[in-house]
Structures are given as C-alpha cells and as structure tokens.
Amino acid sequence: MREADFQNSLARTLLYAVVCLLVEIPFGLALAELSPKRGMIGGFVMSMLSLIVVIPWITVGLIWRLILIEGGPLQDILGRLGIQFTITDPTWAFWSLVAVDVWHWTPLVYLMFLAGIQTVPEPLLVSAAIDGATPWRRFRFVTLPYIKPQLTFITLL
C-alpha cells in the first residue's frame, strides 16, 4: 500500500512540475519578448512583476486562500458562468495550485528571459532583419541561442 501511495504522489508531483513549466516558460518568454526593454514603461512593467516574485510564500498562500475559499470571489465568478467550483475537489485543487504557482513564478521566468534577451547584440538582429529574416526566424536563430542558459536554468529550477 505504501509503495502505491509513493508512486501516486510521485506521478502527481511530476505532472505538477511539467504542467507548471509548460505554462510558465512560454508565458514568461512571451512577456519578455513583447514587453518594452527600456524606458519608463519597461521599468514600470519590470518593477510590478518583480514585486510578485518577492512576496513570501505565506503571503501568497493567504492571498490565494481568500480568493479560493468557499464563497470567495473565484467561486462567485465561476458560479455566475455556470461552472461548479469547489476547492475540496481534487481536480480543482490541483489546477488551483498550478494557477498559484504560475502567478508567483512566471515573473521570475520573465526576468530571467528578459536578462537573456538584453544580451543579444543589436547588430545581429538588425543584420538578420536586413537579410529578410522574419520575426520568428530572428527569434529562433538569433535570440534563442542567446537565452539557452536561462532556459536551462529555469527548467532545472
């Protein structure tokens, strides 16, 4: 019985990690690629997202507890949409934990990718554009090789 419980817990943990990575990495990369890199707006976006990263886990837990509790705002909103939400349902609990993790850690992924994107030499991007590379090809063949260390670190973290 204990071995089955362990295997079940291990499978859920691996599923949780994979789902979180599959959401956080593309979303953080898209935020980093699309957000302004410099200027007042870029600094404001970076500051606001950085604040989320430094919130202690206990505070994150308390904030999301207020959102997810029975009779809370999420249950009310989903109820108006005709969706039956209860945090005691294992499926809803799993996806709620994924949502909390994504909310808390995507800004760190964003900051890591933003740092990597800012190391890409501007002349490389300009020359690729002059050579007729589409934005996707510039990203794939110029930017992505420069952010591979960040991608590896984030995946392992």
C-alpha positions as CSV (number, residue, x, y, z in Angstrom):
1,M,0.0,0.0,0.0
2,R,2.8,2.4,0.8
3,E,4.6,1.8,-2.5
4,A,1.4,2.6,-4.4
5,D,0.9,5.8,-2.4
6,F,4.5,6.8,-3.2
7,Q,4.1,6.1,-6.9
8,N,0.9,8.1,-6.9
9,S,2.5,11.1,-5.2
10,L,5.5,10.9,-7.4
11,A,3.3,10.9,-10.6
12,R,1.3,13.9,-9.3
13,T,4.4,15.8,-8.5
14,L,5.9,15.2,-11.9
15,L,2.6,16.1,-13.6
16,Y,2.5,19.3,-11.5
17,A,6.1,20.3,-12.4
18,V,5.6,19.6,-16.1
19,V,2.3,21.5,-16.3
20,C,3.8,24.5,-14.5
21,L,6.8,24.5,-16.8
22,L,4.7,24.2,-19.9
23,V,2.8,27.3,-18.8
24,E,5.4,29.4,-17.1
25,I,8.2,29.1,-19.7
26,P,6.2,30.1,-22.8
27,F,4.2,32.8,-20.9
28,G,7.4,34.3,-19.3
29,L,9.2,34.2,-22.6
30,A,6.3,35.9,-24.4
31,L,6.2,38.6,-21.7
32,A,9.9,39.2,-22.0
33,E,9.9,39.3,-25.8
34,L,6.8,41.6,-26.1
35,S,7.5,43.9,-23.2
36,P,9.4,47.2,-23.7
37,K,13.0,46.6,-22.9
38,R,13.9,50.2,-22.0
39,G,12.2,53.4,-20.9
40,M,9.7,54.3,-18.3
41,I,7.1,51.8,-19.3
42,G,9.6,49.0,-19.4
43,G,10.9,49.9,-16.0
44,F,7.4,50.1,-14.6
45,V,6.4,46.6,-16.0
46,M,9.6,45.1,-14.7
47,S,9.1,46.7,-11.2
48,M,5.5,45.5,-11.0
49,L,6.3,42.0,-12.0
50,S,9.4,41.9,-9.7
51,L,7.1,42.7,-6.7
52,I,5.2,39.5,-7.2
53,V,8.4,37.4,-7.0
54,V,9.4,38.8,-3.7
55,I,6.1,38.1,-2.0
56,P,6.8,35.5,0.7
57,W,5.0,32.1,0.2
58,I,3.0,32.5,3.4
59,T,1.5,35.8,2.0
60,V,0.9,34.2,-1.4
61,G,-0.9,31.4,0.4
62,L,-3.1,33.8,2.4
63,I,-3.9,35.9,-0.7
64,W,-5.0,32.9,-2.7
65,R,-6.8,31.3,0.2
66,L,-9.0,34.4,0.3
67,I,-9.6,34.1,-3.4
68,L,-10.3,30.3,-3.4
69,I,-12.3,29.8,-0.2
70,E,-15.9,28.6,-0.3
71,G,-18.0,31.7,-1.0
72,G,-14.9,33.6,-2.3
73,P,-14.6,35.7,-5.4
74,L,-13.5,32.9,-7.7
75,Q,-16.3,30.6,-6.7
76,D,-18.7,33.5,-7.2
77,I,-17.4,34.4,-10.7
78,L,-17.3,30.8,-11.9
79,G,-20.8,30.2,-10.4
80,R,-22.2,33.1,-12.5
81,L,-20.6,31.4,-15.5
82,G,-22.3,28.1,-14.6
83,I,-19.2,26.4,-13.5
84,Q,-19.3,24.5,-10.2
85,F,-16.1,25.2,-8.4
86,T,-15.1,23.8,-5.0
87,I,-11.6,23.7,-3.7
88,T,-12.2,20.4,-2.0
89,D,-12.5,18.7,-5.4
90,P,-9.1,17.1,-6.1
91,T,-9.1,18.2,-9.8
92,W,-9.9,21.9,-8.9
93,A,-7.4,21.8,-6.1
94,F,-4.6,20.6,-8.5
95,W,-5.4,23.3,-11.1
96,S,-5.7,25.9,-8.3
97,L,-2.2,25.1,-7.1
98,V,-0.9,25.3,-10.7
99,A,-2.6,28.7,-11.1
100,V,-1.0,30.0,-7.8
101,D,2.5,28.6,-8.9
102,V,2.2,30.2,-12.3
103,W,1.1,33.5,-10.8
104,H,4.0,33.5,-8.4
105,W,6.9,32.2,-10.5
106,T,6.1,33.5,-14.1
107,P,7.6,36.9,-13.2
108,L,10.9,35.3,-12.3
109,V,10.9,33.4,-15.6
110,Y,10.1,36.8,-17.3
111,L,13.0,38.5,-15.5
112,M,15.4,35.7,-16.4
113,F,14.5,35.7,-20.1
114,L,14.5,39.5,-20.2
115,A,18.1,39.5,-18.9
116,G,19.0,36.9,-21.6
117,I,17.2,38.8,-24.4
118,Q,19.0,42.0,-23.5
119,T,22.4,40.3,-24.0
120,V,21.6,39.7,-27.7
121,P,23.8,42.0,-29.8
122,E,21.6,44.5,-31.6
123,P,23.7,44.3,-34.8
124,L,22.9,40.6,-35.1
125,L,19.1,41.3,-35.0
126,V,19.5,44.2,-37.4
127,S,21.5,42.2,-39.9
128,A,19.1,39.3,-39.7
129,A,16.2,41.8,-40.5
130,I,18.2,43.3,-43.4
131,D,18.8,39.7,-44.8
132,G,15.0,39.3,-44.8
133,A,14.6,37.1,-41.7
134,T,11.0,37.1,-40.4
135,P,10.5,37.9,-36.7
136,W,10.1,34.2,-35.9
137,R,13.4,33.3,-37.7
138,R,15.2,36.2,-35.9
139,F,13.9,34.8,-32.6
140,R,14.7,31.2,-33.4
141,F,18.1,31.6,-34.9
142,V,19.4,34.7,-33.1
143,T,17.6,35.3,-29.8
144,L,17.0,31.6,-28.7
145,P,20.7,30.6,-28.8
146,Y,21.5,33.5,-26.5
147,I,18.8,32.6,-24.0
148,K,19.6,28.8,-23.8
149,P,21.5,29.2,-20.5
150,Q,18.4,30.9,-18.9
151,L,16.1,28.3,-20.4
152,T,18.2,25.5,-18.9
153,F,18.4,27.2,-15.5
154,I,14.7,27.9,-15.4
155,T,13.9,24.3,-16.4
156,L,16.2,22.9,-13.7
157,L,15.0,25.4,-11.0
